[in-house]
Amino acid sequence: MNRCGNVTLKEQLISLQDGFIRQTYFSDDNKELYAILHVMNEHHRHILKLLKQKKKADVQLYLQNVHWKIEYPEMI
């Protein structure tokens, strides 16, 4: 984020970051954990793609509705 020249986007991400709990997944099942982390990495790739396309509104919606959604509460 430090390399980003878009001050508005940086401020918005910082404000959103403060309002959400970061998720760390724990599991003894390495295959299940790997699958979940693979999905999270795909999310990150999609976010980067949207950022490169300068789709600010789409980034915000994706973060709020997909990436920050708690899907595996039993593993947090």
Secondary structure as UniProt FT lines:
FT   TURN            2..3
FT   HELIX           7..18
FT   HELIX           30..52
FT   TURN            53..54
FT   HELIX           56..62
FT   HELIX           63..67
FT   HELIX           73..75
//
